[in-house]
Amino acid sequence: MAEVERRRVDLPAPAQTGSELENLPTLFGKLGDDVMRLVDTKLSLVKVELKEDASFYARNGAFTAVGAMVALIGFALVNVAVAFFISNFFANDAGAAERFGPTSYGLGFLITGGLYVVIGGVIVLVMKNKLAAYNPVPTRTLEEIRKDKQWLKNEI
């Protein structure tokens, strides 16, 4: 009797039955569903990262536009100041008091315009450098895809 049981243990496993074969299409269907769910998840992650990137560019683009407008105002004031100085030099009135008035106006416009040009220029340069340093590649999504690829290699 012990010899019979020993033979049963050494026998190979029986071939797959019909019910196990019927489960194979079901397993492939589940695998397809899981892959689609994985792809949907990755696409959702890409969407979130793209929204973050769009928000970053919109915010910094707005600050850049504000800086450019401030610099434009400064440029306009510098031009007005130059116009006052030029008009002062070509004035044919010999009175010193009358000459000194437009010069002080011109100097005020020049200082104000120069200040606006410097402030606007600094804002534009800072935002330009910040935008240039930003990496828009969806790194989290790429890392997740690499992990999934490695996982699939290990599973297959």
Beta strands, then each sheet from edge to edge (+ up, - down):
end
